[in-house]
Amino acid sequence: MADVFISYSREDAEKARRFAEAFQSAGLSVWWDDALRSGEAFDESIERALRDARAVVVLWSATSVTSRWVRAEATQADRNRTLVPVMIEPCQRPIIFELTHTADLSHWQGNADDRAWHGLVADVRRLVEARAAPRGAPAATAPSAATPSAGSARPSKPGVVILPFVNMSGDPEQEYFSDGVTEDIITDLGRVSALSVASRNSAFSYKGKTVAPAQIARALNVTHVLEGSVRKSGNRVRITAQLLEALTDKQVWAERYDRTLDDIFAIQDDISTAIVGALKLKLLPEEKAAIEQRSTTNSDAYELFLMAREFQRKGSERLKPVIVRICRRVVELDPGFARGWALMSLAESEMSQRGVAGHSIANAGEWAERAIAADPAVAEGHAAYAEAVLRNTMDREPAEEVLETALRLDPNCYEAHTVAGAVSIGQRDYERAIRHLERAIELDPAAYWPAGMVVQAYEALGEPEATAAAERRAMARCEKILADEPDHSGALGFLVTSLAGLGQADRARAWSARALLFDPDNARLHYNLACAMARLGDADTAVDLIEPWIDQVSHGWLLWMQSDNSLDPIRERPRFVALMARGARRLAAEKVAS
């Protein structure tokens, strides 16, 4: 009996070999047939190996998702509770497996130190150990419905997933409010040391989907599921919630709250406290205080903040000025609302980088400082400060201290990981950049920015296969954004850069021309397109794109240009040398003036 059965398509044989050899190096026995593929002969030996394997690793790719044999193997493994799905390239999985947690190793090229690989091995090993019969005992049979799934040995402490509360307001535009309530309950319960809480990303992957609690429990390795709904009308809000024991579908606790909007914070406190009580957990005094501590007690400011945060998450560049305007009102209503100041700073910083009139990095820095002063325990405030001030100076030592504080306060702070990744690229510490950017990608599977930035880190380390895989991933994310917002300059820039890196020069140039028509005055877009042209070795076009604004960009931007490895292919070209000398003279003059 093998520990691992690898299911794959014939076209992915070399990738399957890489996985097989790596699993064997990790001390796991592997069954895989590189001579007789299941697509050619699904015979008794394959059936027996599939049935007996303790873990079935299915490698999803563009070809394997269309293979009826790979689908059959995945279906059988799912029935046996041995399925461990892995994405080896961007693709649309069969719909019946869309709700199954899938490891993303599309970037993986066999590096045994890769964090995602370590996570996969840990998941497989837990499943293997859970299914391994004691010495001398009969071989394990197919587990019951209550048996944890791949990577899901029985939790050592109670675990809960807070599913996105359903918006019952009859207005899709109110979705931000129900999502915000859900996120704050996730944050509150995450402070309870005796409880394991599924991440926001994991919980929201089930949004709008009907899935049995037992299936969710197996996928996320939790014991309980909290679900609910929010109905908001004017100043009235009705929230219902129920806690279910996942494997039995038994209701443990339920409540309905009919209050005014001013009571929204008390409702959230009540729900969190009730769950702790229903699970018979001990709440430490500092944890109780943390749950009761709110960033604001102003319900109007809170509602506007939730709206602005939702706009920020959508990533639409058209909404950045709106976010700043909303946040201005938020901090007018509550000057001590740290998260409002931090969000306004992050949006302002991006507007400044794009060269939008009336927006400045100085404003962003001031607002980040206001966030930290209002509440030093808010991670986003420190991340915003690093983005606005420290990235502008490229001074690593204070950047490390601020980002370390942000990640200590919240290890899952998306903004802190993206800024840390950018600072690391500026310092040419590419391994560290990959760690932070890949973590940001895990935290937000739809985000295009970390997916685009990590490409140059893999490229700098001389890993062509990992670079190409990262480029394809970035392209897929950018194309999805551009389908809804064709003039999204950030997505356009990274799309062109990826096309250039993949050798599609004609398409890169065509998309570059289109991007400039959409947003001709965007300095950051000009720069990203210049990086793409540099990858094509076209120094003249790159310089033409950068030169018009070289005398206006920030001090930090000039320092970034000096270290950005995307420009290395043209760094010795005469026109680019002259351009950088011009920037250096400006830096020197500013230093003297200061």
C-alpha positions, -999 to 999 in steps of 0.1 A, spaced: 0 0 0 15 33 -11 12 65 10 5 86 -21 -12 79 -54 -6 107 -80 -33 113 -106 -23 134 -136 -27 137 -174 -2 123 -198 8 158 -209 19 166 -173 41 136 -169 73 156 -162 55 177 -135 41 145 -120 76 130 -119 88 161 -100 60 156 -74 67 119 -71 104 124 -65 98 152 -40 73 131 -20 98 102 -20 125 126 -7 101 136 21 99 99 31 65 91 16 60 61 -7 45 69 -40 25 50 -66 24 66 -100 26 50 -134 47 69 -159 46 41 -184 9 31 -183 -12 62 -178 -48 58 -166 -60 76 -198 -47 47 -218 -57 17 -196 -76 20 -164 -68 -15 -153 -71 -35 -121 -36 -25 -109 -45 12 -111 -78 6 -95 -63 -13 -67 -35 13 -61 -61 41 -61 -83 22 -36 -54 13 -13 -35 47 -13 -37 67 19 -37 100 0 -46 107 -37 -29 138 -50 -47 150 -81 -27 174 -102 -52 198 -118 -41 214 -151 -57 226 -183 -54 191 -197 -62 170 -166 -95 189 -160 -107 175 -194 -95 140 -187 -124 117 -178 -99 93 -162 -84 120 -139 -119 131 -130 -128 95 -122 -98 91 -100 -106 124 -82 -142 113 -77 -132 80 -63 -107 96 -40 -133 121 -28 -156 93 -19 -128 75 0 -119 108 18 -84 105 4 -85 134 -21 -57 160 -20 -62 183 -50 -33 205 -62 -33 232 -89 -2 230 -111 -13 257 -135 -42 282 -137 -73 263 -149 -110 260 -142 -115 229 -120 -145 206 -126 -175 222 -109 -180 194 -84 -145 201 -70 -147 239 -70 -156 238 -33 -128 216 -23 -98 233 -8 -70 231 -34 -33 239 -28 -19 263 -54 16 251 -65 14 265 -100 46 284 -93 64 253 -78 95 240 -96 107 214 -71 122 237 -44 121 216 -12 122 248 9 91 263 -8 64 272 18 35 260 -3 53 227 -8 58 223 29 21 229 35 12 203 9 35 177 24 22 184 59 -14 180 47 -5 147 29 14 134 59 -15 142 83 -39 122 61 -14 93 57 -9 91 95 -46 93 101 -53 64 78 -23 42 86 -33 11 105 -13 2 137 13 -25 132 -4 -58 131 -39 -44 127 -61 -49 97 -56 -25 68 -77 7 70 -111 6 53 -128 35 36 -136 60 64 -171 71 74 -186 105 66 -173 118 99 -137 111 90 -117 142 83 -107 148 47 -73 155 31 -50 174 54 -77 174 81 -68 152 110 -92 157 139 -87 192 153 -68 194 187 -92 222 198 -126 235 188 -125 252 154 -151 274 137 -156 289 103 -178 320 102 -195 318 68 -203 351 51 -236 364 65 -263 365 38 -275 400 28 -312 399 32 -318 437 26 -331 433 -9 -303 457 -21 -271 442 -35 -254 474 -27 -258 465 10 -235 435 6 -206 455 21 -224 457 54 -232 420 58 -196 412 47 -182 437 72 -202 422 101 -189 388 92 -153 400 90 -155 417 124 -169 385 140 -140 366 125 -116 391 139 -132 390 174 -132 352 176 -96 350 162 -85 366 195 -97 336 215 -66 314 221 -87 283 229 -105 285 195 -92 279 160 -109 302 135 -108 297 97 -94 327 78 -115 352 60 -102 340 27 -112 304 35 -146 314 48 -154 337 19 -146 310 -6 -180 296 3 -199 328 -3 -230 323 -23 -226 285 -23 -247 259 -6 -224 233 10 -231 207 37 -215 217 70 -198 183 72 -180 190 39 -169 224 50 -156 209 83 -135 183 64 -121 209 40 -112 235 67 -105 212 96 -130 228 119 -156 214 143 -183 241 140 -199 263 114 -215 297 122 -239 310 96 -263 339 96 -280 368 78 -283 405 79 -313 427 70 -307 464 72 -333 490 66 -327 526 74 -315 527 110 -329 493 118 -309 460 115 -319 424 120 -292 399 124 -298 361 128 -270 336 136 -268 299 144 -239 278 154 -239 242 141 -219 212 151 -205 205 116 -203 167 114 -238 161 129 -255 193 116 -269 198 151 -277 233 162 -257 243 192 -268 279 196 -291 304 177 -303 339 182 -321 368 164 -313 404 171 -336 433 162 -319 465 171 -310 500 158 -278 505 139 -263 521 169 -264 487 186 -243 469 159 -212 467 180 -232 452 210 -247 426 186 -212 416 174 -200 414 210 -230 393 220 -225 368 191 -188 364 199 -194 359 236 -223 335 229 -202 313 207 -174 312 234 -200 302 259 -217 276 237 -184 259 231 -176 260 268 -143 279 263 -124 299 288 -121 335 278 -90 352 292 -95 387 306 -73 403 280 -92 384 253 -125 396 266 -112 432 267 -99 428 231 -133 416 218 -151 445 235 -126 470 222 -139 487 190 -121 509 165 -150 532 166 -183 536 185 -198 558 158 -222 536 138 -223 561 109 -185 562 106 -184 524 109 -209 519 80 -191 543 58 -158 526 66 -172 492 56 -183 507 23 -149 522 16 -131 490 26 -152 470 2 -143 495 -26 -107 491 -17 -109 453 -19 -125 454 -53 -93 470 -65 -111 493 -90 -89 523 -97 -119 544 -105 -130 541 -69 -97 553 -53 -108 590 -52 -142 578 -38 -124 559 -11 -105 590 0 -136 611 0 -156 585 20 -127 582 45 -125 619 49 -161 618 61 -153 588 83 -125 606 102 -147 637 105 -173 617 122 -147 600 144 -112 615 145 -100 586 166 -110 559 140 -75 545 133 -87 521 105 -103 550 87 -71 570 87 -51 539 76 -74 531 47 -74 568 35 -36 568 36 -34 536 15 -58 550 -11 -40 584 -12 -6 567 -16 -18 549 -47 -33 580 -61 0 598 -56 20 571 -73 -3 574 -103 4 611 -105 -32 622 -99 -34 660 -93 -42 670 -57 -30 638 -41 4 635 -24 27 611 -6 29 637 21 -8 635 28 -6 597 29 23 598 54 5 623 77 -27 602 77 -8 570 84 8 588 114 -27 598 125 -38 561 123 -9 550 145 -15 578 170 -52 569 172 -45 533 179 -10 518 179 -26 483 179 -41 486 145 -18 467 120 -30 486 90 -18 519 104 18 506 105 15 491 70 2 524 57 31 542 72 55 518 57 38 523 23 37 561 24 69 570 41 95 542 43 89 528 8 94 564 -4 128 566 12 138 529 6 154 529 41 153 493 51 161 494 88 131 515 99 109 497 74 118 464 89 108 477 124 75 491 113 65 461 92 76 437 120 52 456 143 23 453 117 28 416 112 32 410 150 -2 427 155 -18 408 126 2 381 108 -25 380 82 -23 417 74 -24 418 36 -12 453 33 19 446 55 29 416 34 26 435 1 47 464 14 72 440 29 74 423 -5 80 456 -23 106 468 2 124 435 -2 125 438 -40 139 473 -36 166 459 -14 171 429 -39 163 404 -11 143 383 -35 138 352 -13 121 374 14 101 392 -13 87 359 -25 77 348 10 58 380 16 42 383 -18 32 347 -20 16 351 14 -3 381 2 -15 360 -28 -28 334 -4 -46 360 16 -63 375 -14 -67 350 -43 -81 377 -66 -54 403 -60 -33 412 -91 -6 434 -75 14 408 -55 9 383 -83 25 407 -108 53 418 -85 65 384 -75 73 376 -111 104 398 -110 116 381 -78 115 347 -94 132 361 -125 160 377 -104 167 344 -88 172 328 -122 142 304 -120 127 305 -155 100 279 -149 88 295 -117 89 329 -135 68 316 -164 43 300 -140 40 333 -120 36 352 -152 7 330 -163 -9 334 -129 -6 372 -130 -20 372 -166 -50 352 -155 -58 376 -126 -53 407 -148 -75 393 -176 -103 387 -151 -101 422 -138 -99 437 -173 -130 418 -184 -149 440 -159 -128 471 -161 -110 474 -194 -91 506 -184 -77 493 -151 -42 507 -155 -26 484 -128 -39 453 -144 -29 466 -179 6 472 -167 12 438 -153 -5 421 -182 19 438 -207 48 429 -185 38 393 -183 32 391 -221 67 405 -226 82 380 -202 65 351 -220 80 362 -253 47 375 -268 63 408 -280 37 417 -305 8 413 -281 28 432 -254 32 462 -277 -4 461 -289 -17 460 -253 8 488 -243 -6 511 -270 -41 503 -258 -32 511 -222 -18 545 -231 -50 554 -249 -70 544 -219 -49 563 -193 -23 586 -210 -14 606 -179 -8 578 -154 29 580 -144 28 545 -127 14 530 -159 41 546 -180 67 531 -156 52 496 -157 50 497 -195 86 509 -196 96 478 -175 78 456 -200 97 472 -229 129 467 -209 122 430 -208 119 431 -246 153 449 -247 136 481 -262 155 508 -244 143 536 -266 107 530 -260 113 525 -223 131 558 -220 104 575 -241 78 563 -215 97 574 -184 114 607 -196 83 630 -195 78 627 -158 114 619 -145 116 654 -130 83 652 -111 83 617 -94 90 612 -58 124 608 -42 115 572 -34 106 564 -70 140 575 -82 156 553 -56 134 524 -68 145 529 -104 181 525 -92 174 491 -78 145 477 -99 158 445 -116 130 449 -142 152 476 -158 184 456 -157 182 445 -193 186 481 -205 207 495 -176 238 499 -197 221 514 -227 233 550 -234 199 567 -233 189 550 -201 223 558 -185 217 594 -194 182 593 -179 194 577 -147 222 603 -144 196 630 -147 176 614 -119 208 611 -98 216 648 -102 181 656 -89 186 634 -59 219 650 -51 204 685 -54 175 676 -31 199 662 -6 220 694 -5 188 715 -2 176 694 27 
